[in-house]
């Protein structure tokens, strides 16, 4: 399958405050998250969209990535259930700290409720203020990759929040015929024929 990956960046913190969430949802920061829960969130959000790259990761690979200093997860909850998340991954550079939005998205149950833009706005603010919570140099750049394997509104959502496209790349990926779905991606067994 042909996959187009778009890289976007933001070089200044937006002036506008993020919009509030409805009263029935809340956003929690997880500065320390278990690899099991990180993998679950990845499968929950990415199952409908061909997110398969990390499903075969070992626990050690998850542990190593999550141990990067300053890594944060911002998890959106409603009625006690995870509705989506933002995974922030900072890296030092010669110009300060560059923060990648490693993963971002909503669970299927949360889609269509106007939460995606709000979650991204809060994730952007969290990325720019990350040095306030971790011993990091000031943020000089916030960036993200999105691709045609993500939800159809992802690119437009990033651009609406102030991200600017800096490049695109086309590759051919060996993928299943259709998305695995959240059930299989979070560790459930596929239905037997």
C-alpha positions, 0 to 999 in steps of 0.5 A: 500500500502506498503511504504518504507521510507528512511532517509538520512543525510549529516554532512558536507557542500559540497565543490562544488558550485551549478550549475547555472540554465538556463537563463529562470528560477530563484530561490527565497527565501521566508523566510515568506510564506502564508499557502495558497501558501505553501499548493498550492506548496505542492499540485502542486509538490506532486499531481502526487506522492501520497502526501496526508498527508497534504491536510486535514491540517487546516490553523492553522496547516500550520500556526504553522509549517510555524511559526517555526523560520528559516523556508524557502521556496526556489521556482523555477520559470520559465515564472512567474510560480512555477516550484518546491520548497525546504522547509527547517525546522531547529530545535535546537539540542545539537550539533547545528542546524539540518535542515530537507529538509521537502519537495522538488520537481518539478512540472510536467511541470519542470520535464525532464529539468535537474532542479531537481539536480540543485534545490537540490544543491541550497537547500543544500547550503541554508540549510547549510547557514541558520544561516547567515539569521536566529538567529540559531546555526551553522548547524551540520546536514542536513537530509531528508526522501524520500519514495516510494510515491515520484518521482522515481528519488528522492532517487538517486538525494539525494545520488548524492548530497552527502546524505548518507542513515541512515535507512529505514522503511516499513509501510502500508499506506491507500492511493487512488488507484492512485495519485490525480494529481496536479489539485485536490491536489491544490484545484480543483474539481475532474471530475465528471463521 
